[in-house]
Amino acid sequence: MEWLYFVAQLATLAVLLTVVHRPLGDYLAHTVTTTKELRVERGLYRLIGVDGSSEQSWPAYLRSVLVFSALGILAVYALQRLQEFLPYSLGMPAASEHLAFNTAISFVTNTNWQSYSPDVTFGYTVQLVGLAVQNFLSAAVGIAVAVALIRALAARKSGTIGNFWVDLTRITLRVLLPLSIVIAIVLVAGGVIQNLAGFQEVQTLAGGTQNLPGGPVASQEAIKLFGTNGGGFFNANSSHPFENPTAWTSLFEVFVFLAIPFSLPATFGRMVGDRRQGYAVVAAMAVLYLVLVVAMTAAELQGAGTAPELAGGALEGKEVRFGIPGSTLYAASTTLTSTGSVNSMHDSYTSLGGGVALVNMMLGEVAPGGVGSGLYGMLVLAIIAVFVAGLMVGRTPEYLGKKIGPREIKLVSLFILTTPTLVLLGTALSFAIPAVRADVESTSIWNPGLHGFSEVLYAFTSAANNNGSAFAGLTANTPWFNTALGVAMLLGRFLPIVFVLALAGSLAAQDRLPVTAGTLPTHRPQFVGLHVGTVVVVSALTYFPVLALGPLAEGLS
């Protein structure tokens, strides 16, 4: 019965994503390629001093991304530190320096890692003006970078890759904002709250009283999901009934945060003039997604031990509203994207189920990944795949008519090495520095031993991959974790963007070579298989040793 329920949910999700794949992908392509400007857009360009008809070289595009993001970090940090003077603060004090540092970076980098309880830490002004605004803007930045790389692959001897300010404005105003309003209305209809009521004392059925929080939840929930952000209004995130009341709203939320990542390959296919290329990318994403969702569900339904066997599965940490299939579908989907939202507690999963969540992020979150970041990560891995294929047949590798030479491979190599370096270095330092280790083991880790190691590994994997979910048994609101995870989020977001935009500049400067009999077809099932194999091998060779120290060792013990 549980498997039938899981298959029914998965089939429903597949139908919904298939329906929106091409329309949403085409709309995104139209949004970033049309020459027509809205009046409000022209007003914004004049306000910030931007020529909407001009294009930027890759260094100028990169500078715009970095300056804009730096200003966002400063603004969110200032709002948190000045909270007690702001309206609608609900009496909340200012956040500490290290928490404000971590949170500002978290939301600007599309990570939305929360080492605090949101509903008792931040008032409505910080939540709406700071965090919710960054949910829109960080998502738009990710899509803009992906679009810049697509333009480069489609260009012929071009010194430009678009205009960041135009891309940012259009994606926010034409895609994220209007569709988030629609999503918020659906969520309100499903029972998600939306008010400015603050905390209210209500009488319980047992005759006692309880303080219940209110807030503008549906509006923040919509962009939290649609932009693959993940930061919840409440500490329990989407396992809280005010954020996610029923089984159908839970499935709808999964659909919402998968919609853009699974539709962007259609944008890619249309912009490069060959829809088959987009279908090949989305097929590789779908294969990885299906295998890993099924693997996590199997691990939880077949959980070892007397209690799981009697209960029919590992029910610890799961909401009875969703059951195991609804929980694992959500958990696998959120860790395969950069959403980081949860409707169950990943720390309570079985060792192997939690290990699958780790592997999902360690793949680089490309199946389908975050908005924008999933697609550009998948395109980078496609370049590695054609490079490997070229080595095997003794030909100069090409992707969409662009030669993949030493410069491109160096940039791709730096891209794929950045995140593992941050994950492994951050985890190692947490245990290698005596003073830090003593603090971590005495203050942060609730579960000593192998699982405690997995909790720290999960934290740095989540931060460096800009996911934001957590093994909640780890107390991360400490100076060390707030600082170290903040640095991991910052470098894990912007170093890959540097390499992607540099790669875009290199590819845009090339002419497109004609297709010949020796050209490797990158739209056929054989290449999809090679692409999937490349993703798995690159991750497996990097992370298998550290997985053997954590979830694998725990699962076998």
C-alpha positions in Angstrom: 0.0 0.0 0.0 2.8 2.4 0.9 4.5 1.7 -2.4 1.3 2.3 -4.3 0.8 5.6 -2.6 4.4 6.5 -3.5 4.0 5.6 -7.1 0.7 7.5 -7.3 2.4 10.6 -6.0 5.4 10.2 -8.2 3.2 9.7 -11.3 1.1 12.8 -10.4 4.3 14.8 -10.0 5.6 13.6 -13.4 2.4 14.6 -15.2 2.4 18.1 -13.6 6.1 18.7 -14.5 5.6 17.4 -18.0 2.7 19.8 -18.5 4.7 22.9 -17.4 8.1 21.9 -18.8 7.8 23.4 -22.2 5.4 26.4 -21.5 7.4 27.6 -18.5 10.7 27.0 -20.2 9.6 28.8 -23.3 8.3 31.7 -21.2 11.6 32.0 -19.5 13.4 32.0 -22.8 11.0 34.7 -24.2 11.5 36.7 -21.0 15.3 36.9 -21.4 15.4 37.3 -25.2 12.6 39.7 -26.0 13.5 43.3 -27.0 10.4 44.8 -25.5 10.7 46.6 -22.2 7.9 47.2 -19.7 7.4 50.7 -18.4 8.3 49.7 -14.9 11.5 48.1 -16.2 12.5 51.3 -18.0 11.9 53.3 -14.8 14.1 50.9 -12.8 16.9 51.2 -15.4 16.8 55.0 -15.2 16.8 54.8 -11.4 20.0 52.7 -11.2 21.6 54.3 -14.3 21.6 51.2 -16.6 21.2 51.2 -20.4 18.8 48.4 -21.0 19.9 48.0 -24.6 23.6 47.5 -23.8 25.3 44.2 -23.2 28.2 43.3 -20.9 31.4 41.3 -21.3 31.8 38.4 -18.8 34.0 40.4 -16.4 31.4 43.2 -16.3 28.6 40.7 -15.9 30.5 39.1 -13.0 31.2 42.4 -11.3 27.5 43.3 -11.4 26.6 39.9 -9.8 29.2 40.4 -7.0 28.5 44.0 -6.3 24.7 43.4 -6.2 25.1 40.4 -3.9 27.5 42.2 -1.6 25.0 45.1 -1.2 22.3 42.5 -0.4 24.5 41.0 2.3 25.1 44.4 3.9 21.4 45.3 3.8 20.2 42.0 5.4 22.9 42.2 8.0 21.9 45.8 8.9 18.2 44.9 9.2 19.0 42.1 11.6 21.3 44.2 13.8 18.8 47.1 13.9 15.8 44.9 14.4 14.7 46.4 17.8 14.3 49.8 16.2 12.2 48.6 13.2 8.4 48.5 13.0 6.7 45.1 13.4 9.7 43.7 15.2 7.3 42.0 17.7 9.6 42.9 20.5 12.5 40.8 19.1 16.0 41.9 20.0 18.8 42.4 17.4 20.6 39.2 16.2 24.1 38.6 17.4 27.0 39.6 15.1 27.8 36.0 14.0 24.2 35.0 13.5 23.5 38.1 11.4 26.6 37.4 9.4 25.5 33.8 8.7 21.9 34.6 8.0 22.7 37.5 5.6 25.1 35.3 3.6 22.6 32.4 3.8 19.7 34.3 2.1 21.8 36.2 -0.5 23.4 32.9 -1.6 20.0 31.1 -2.1 21.0 28.7 0.8 18.5 29.8 3.5 20.4 27.9 6.2 18.7 28.8 9.5 20.7 28.1 12.7 17.9 29.8 14.7 14.1 29.5 15.3 12.6 32.1 12.8 9.3 32.8 14.5 11.0 33.7 17.8 14.1 35.4 16.3 12.9 37.8 13.6 9.9 40.1 13.3 7.9 40.8 10.2 10.1 43.6 8.8 13.2 41.5 8.8 11.3 38.5 7.4 9.6 40.5 4.6 12.0 43.3 3.8 15.1 41.3 4.3 14.6 37.6 3.9 11.7 37.4 1.5 13.1 40.0 -0.8 16.4 38.1 -1.0 14.4 34.9 -1.8 13.3 36.6 -5.0 16.7 38.3 -5.9 19.0 35.3 -5.1 16.8 33.1 -7.3 16.9 35.6 -10.1 20.7 35.8 -9.9 21.0 32.0 -10.3 18.7 32.0 -13.4 20.6 35.0 -14.8 23.9 33.2 -14.6 22.5 30.1 -16.3 21.0 32.3 -19.1 24.4 33.9 -19.6 26.0 30.5 -20.1 23.3 29.5 -22.5 23.8 32.7 -24.5 27.5 31.9 -24.7 26.8 28.4 -26.1 24.5 29.9 -28.7 26.7 32.9 -29.6 29.1 33.3 -32.6 32.3 35.2 -31.9 30.6 37.5 -29.4 32.4 39.5 -26.7 29.2 39.9 -24.6 26.9 37.5 -22.7 23.9 39.8 -22.0 23.2 42.4 -19.3 22.9 41.3 -15.7 20.7 44.1 -14.6 18.2 43.5 -17.4 18.2 39.8 -16.8 17.7 40.3 -13.0 14.9 42.8 -13.5 13.0 40.8 -16.1 13.3 37.4 -14.3 12.1 39.0 -11.0 9.2 41.1 -12.4 7.9 38.8 -15.2 8.5 35.3 -13.8 9.1 35.1 -10.0 6.8 37.8 -8.7 3.6 37.1 -10.7 3.8 33.3 -10.4 4.6 33.5 -6.7 1.4 35.5 -6.2 -0.6 32.6 -7.9 1.2 30.0 -5.7 0.5 32.0 -2.5 -3.2 32.1 -3.4 -3.2 28.3 -3.9 -1.4 27.8 -0.5 -3.9 30.1 1.3 -6.7 28.1 -0.2 -5.0 25.0 1.1 -4.9 26.4 4.7 -1.5 28.1 4.9 -1.9 31.2 7.1 -1.4 34.8 5.8 -1.8 37.6 8.4 0.1 40.2 10.5 -1.5 39.0 13.8 1.6 38.2 15.8 1.3 35.8 18.7 -2.2 35.2 19.9 -3.3 33.4 23.1 -6.0 30.8 22.4 -7.8 28.3 24.5 -7.1 24.6 23.8 -9.6 21.8 23.8 -8.2 20.6 27.1 -9.1 23.9 28.7 -5.6 25.4 28.8 -4.1 28.2 26.8 -1.4 28.3 24.1 0.4 31.1 22.2 0.0 30.5 18.5 2.1 32.5 16.0 0.7 34.3 13.0 2.5 36.0 10.1 2.7 36.5 6.4 3.5 32.8 5.8 1.9 32.0 2.4 3.6 34.9 0.6 7.0 33.8 2.0 6.3 30.1 1.4 5.5 30.7 -2.2 8.9 32.2 -3.2 10.7 30.0 -0.7 9.6 27.1 -2.8 9.4 28.6 -6.3 12.9 30.1 -6.0 14.3 26.9 -4.4 15.3 28.9 -1.4 13.9 26.8 1.5 14.0 29.1 4.5 10.9 28.5 6.6 8.8 31.0 8.5 8.6 28.6 11.4 11.4 26.5 12.9 9.7 23.2 11.8 9.6 24.5 8.2 7.1 22.6 6.0 6.4 20.0 8.7 4.5 22.9 10.5 0.8 22.7 9.8 0.6 26.5 9.3 3.1 26.2 6.4 2.0 22.9 5.0 -1.4 21.7 6.3 -2.3 18.6 4.2 -0.9 15.9 2.1 -2.0 17.6 -1.1 -0.4 20.9 -0.2 2.8 18.9 0.5 2.8 17.4 -3.0 1.9 20.8 -4.5 5.0 22.3 -2.7 7.2 19.6 -4.2 5.8 20.4 -7.6 6.4 24.1 -7.1 10.1 23.9 -6.2 10.8 21.4 -9.0 9.0 23.5 -11.7 11.7 25.9 -12.7 14.7 23.5 -12.4 13.0 20.9 -14.6 11.8 23.6 -17.1 15.0 25.4 -17.6 16.4 22.7 -20.0 13.5 23.7 -22.3 14.8 27.3 -22.1 18.2 26.0 -23.0 17.0 24.0 -25.9 15.0 26.9 -27.3 17.8 29.4 -26.9 20.5 27.2 -28.6 18.1 26.4 -31.4 17.9 22.7 -30.8 15.2 21.4 -28.5 16.7 17.9 -28.5 19.6 19.2 -26.4 17.2 20.4 -23.8 15.4 17.1 -23.8 18.8 15.3 -23.3 19.7 17.4 -20.3 16.3 17.0 -18.6 16.4 13.2 -19.3 19.7 13.0 -17.4 18.2 15.0 -14.6 15.1 12.8 -14.5 17.1 9.5 -14.4 19.2 10.6 -11.4 16.1 12.1 -9.7 14.1 8.9 -10.1 16.8 6.5 -8.9 17.6 8.6 -5.8 14.0 9.2 -4.8 13.3 5.5 -5.0 16.5 4.7 -3.1 15.6 7.0 -0.2 12.0 5.6 0.0 13.2 2.0 0.0 15.7 2.8 2.8 13.0 4.3 5.0 10.3 1.7 4.2 12.7 -1.2 4.8 14.3 0.4 7.9 16.1 -2.2 10.0 15.1 -2.8 13.6 12.2 -4.1 15.6 10.3 -0.8 15.9 10.4 0.0 12.1 9.4 -3.6 11.2 6.4 -3.4 13.5 5.4 0.1 12.3 5.8 -0.9 8.7 8.7 1.4 8.2 11.0 4.0 9.8 8.4 6.5 11.0 10.6 8.4 13.4 10.7 12.1 12.4 7.9 11.7 9.8 4.6 13.5 9.8 1.6 11.2 9.9 -0.2 13.6 7.6 2.3 12.7 4.9 3.5 9.2 5.8 6.8 7.7 4.7 6.3 8.1 0.9 5.2 11.7 1.2 8.1 12.4 3.5 10.8 10.8 1.4 9.5 12.3 -1.8 9.8 15.7 -0.3 13.2 15.0 1.4 14.8 13.6 -1.8 13.4 16.4 -3.9 14.5 19.1 -1.6 18.1 17.8 -1.3 18.2 17.2 -5.1 17.4 20.9 -5.5 18.9 23.7 -3.5 15.6 24.2 -1.7 16.5 22.8 1.7 12.9 22.9 2.9 11.8 19.9 4.9 8.5 18.3 5.8 10.2 15.7 8.0 13.3 15.6 10.2 16.3 14.3 8.1 18.3 13.6 11.3 15.8 11.0 12.3 16.1 9.1 9.0 17.8 5.7 8.9 21.5 5.8 8.3 21.2 4.8 4.7 18.2 7.1 4.1 20.1 10.0 5.6 23.1 8.9 3.5 21.0 9.3 0.3 20.1 12.8 1.3 23.9 13.5 1.6 24.6 11.9 -1.7 21.8 14.0 -3.3 23.6 17.2 -2.4 27.1 15.8 -3.1 26.1 15.2 -6.7 26.2 19.0 -6.9 22.5 19.4 -6.8 22.0 19.0 -10.6 19.1 16.5 -10.6 17.5 19.0 -11.2 19.3 21.4 -8.9 18.4 24.9 -7.9 16.9 27.6 -10.1 19.7 28.3 -12.6 22.5 26.6 -10.6 21.2 23.2 -11.4 21.2 23.8 -15.1 24.6 25.5 -15.3 26.0 22.7 -13.1 24.6 20.1 -15.5 26.0 21.9 -18.5 29.4 22.0 -16.9 29.2 18.2 -16.4 28.0 17.8 -20.0 31.3 19.5 -21.0 33.2 17.0 -18.9 31.3 14.2 -20.6 32.2 15.3 -24.1 35.8 15.8 -23.1 36.0 12.2 -21.8 34.3 11.0 -25.0 36.7 13.0 -27.1 39.7 11.5 -25.3 38.3 8.0 -25.9 38.0 8.5 -29.7 41.0 10.7 -30.2 39.1 13.8 -31.3 39.0 17.4 -30.1 35.9 17.6 -27.9 33.1 19.9 -28.9 29.8 20.8 -27.3 27.2 22.5 -29.4 29.8 23.5 -32.0 32.2 24.9 -29.4 35.7 23.5 -28.9 36.5 22.4 -25.4 40.2 23.3 -25.1 42.7 23.7 -22.2 41.2 26.9 -20.9 37.6 25.5 -20.8 38.8 22.3 -19.0 40.7 24.3 -16.4 37.6 26.4 -15.6 35.4 23.3 -15.5 37.9 21.5 -13.2 38.0 24.4 -10.8 34.2 24.4 -10.8 33.9 20.8 -9.8 36.6 21.0 -7.2 35.3 24.0 -5.3 32.4 22.5 -3.4 34.1 19.2 -2.4 37.1 21.3 -1.1 34.8 23.4 1.1 32.8 20.4 2.4 35.8 18.3 3.3 37.9 21.1 4.6 35.1 22.5 6.8 34.3 19.1 8.2 38.0 18.3 8.8 38.7 21.6 10.6 35.7 21.1 12.9 37.4 18.0 14.3 41.1 18.8 13.7 41.4 22.1 15.6 41.5 21.1 19.3 39.7 24.1 20.6 37.0 23.9 17.9 36.6 20.2 18.4 36.1 20.5 22.1 33.4 23.1 21.6 31.7 21.2 18.8 31.6 17.9 20.8 30.5 19.6 24.0 28.0 22.2 22.6 26.9 21.3 19.1 26.7 17.5 18.7 23.8 15.9 20.4 24.6 12.4 19.1 28.2 11.5 19.6 30.0 8.9 17.5 29.3 8.1 13.8 26.0 10.0 13.7 27.6 13.1 15.2 30.2 13.0 12.5 27.4 12.7 9.9 25.7 15.7 11.4 28.7 17.9 10.9 29.4 16.5 7.4 25.7 17.2 6.5 26.0 20.8 7.7 29.0 21.6 5.5 27.6 19.7 2.5 24.4 21.6 2.8 26.1 25.0 3.2 28.7 24.6 0.4 26.1 23.3 -2.0 23.7 26.1 -1.0 21.0 23.7 0.1 20.1 24.8 3.6 18.6 21.7 5.1 20.1 20.2 8.2 20.5 17.2 10.4 18.7 19.0 13.2 20.6 17.2 16.0 23.4 19.7 15.5 23.3 23.0 17.4 24.7 25.3 14.8 24.1 28.7 16.4 27.6 29.0 17.7 30.4 31.4 16.7 32.3 28.6 14.9 29.5 27.2 12.9 27.9 30.5 12.1 31.2 31.8 10.8 32.6 28.6 9.1 29.3 27.7 7.4 28.8 31.4 6.4 32.2 31.3 4.6 31.3 27.9 3.0 28.0 29.3 1.7 29.7 32.4 0.4 32.5 30.6 -1.5 30.2 27.7 -2.5 27.9 30.2 -4.3 30.2 32.7 -5.9 33.4 30.8 -6.8 31.4 28.5 -9.1 29.7 31.6 -10.6 33.1 33.1 -11.3 34.2 30.0 -13.2 30.8 29.6 -15.0 30.9 33.2 -16.3 34.6 32.9 -17.2 33.7 29.8 -19.1 30.8 31.6 -20.8 33.1 34.4 -21.9 35.5 31.8 -23.4 32.7 30.0 -25.3 31.0 33.1 -26.5 34.2 34.3 -28.2 34.3 31.2 -30.3 32.5 30.6 -33.6 30.2 27.6 -33.8 31.7 24.8 -35.8 29.5 22.9 -38.3 28.3 19.4 -37.6 30.3 16.7 -39.3 30.3 12.9 -39.4 32.8 12.9 -36.5 30.8 15.2 -34.2 29.6 13.5 -31.1 25.8 13.6 -31.0 24.8 15.1 -27.6 21.1 14.6 -27.9 20.9 10.8 -28.1 20.3 8.2 -25.3 23.9 7.1 -25.4 25.1 10.6 -24.4 22.4 10.8 -21.7 23.9 7.7 -20.2 27.4 9.1 -20.5 26.2 12.3 -18.9 24.6 10.5 -15.9 27.7 8.3 -15.5 29.9 11.4 -15.4 27.8 13.0 -12.7 28.0 9.8 -10.6 31.7 9.1 -11.1 32.8 12.6 -10.3 30.9 12.6 -7.1 31.6 9.0 -6.0 35.3 9.3 -6.4 35.3 12.5 -4.4 33.0 11.7 -1.5 33.0 7.9 -1.0 35.8 7.9 1.7 34.0 10.5 3.9 30.7 8.7 3.4 32.4 5.5 4.6 33.3 7.3 7.8 29.7 8.5 8.4 26.4 7.1 7.2 27.8 4.0 5.6 29.7 3.0 8.7 26.7 3.8 10.9 24.4 1.8 8.6 26.7 -1.3 8.7 27.3 -1.1 12.5 
